Amino acid sequence: MTKEYTEDELIEKTAIELMQEELDYDYEYCFNEWDSGQSLFGRETKSDVVLVERLSKAIDKLNNNLPKEAKKQAIQELTKDRSRLSPVKANQEV
């Protein structure tokens, strides 16, 4: 069997497999996410990076006694636009 020498085969698929097997990540192939005109994953726009509903559930799971206002503030902070910052500075803020 011939292995393709493409970015998809050598890097992306390998990284996805590693994250699934070693880090228990969920993976969704989202290429056709907007075919129906709306997101299958709850995004409001194509530029949304964070799946807020999943983030909200994860916060509940990790901090089940967190007050609603604190949860709302955490989501706002984690989803704040940091695209104008350097990657290092953006990570430091989070």
Protein Blocks (a to p, Z undefined) as FASTA:
>chain_A
ZZdddfklmmmmmmmmmmmmmnopacddfklmmmnopafklpabfklmbdfklmmmmmmm
mmmmbcfklmmmmmmmmmpccklpcfklmmmmZZ
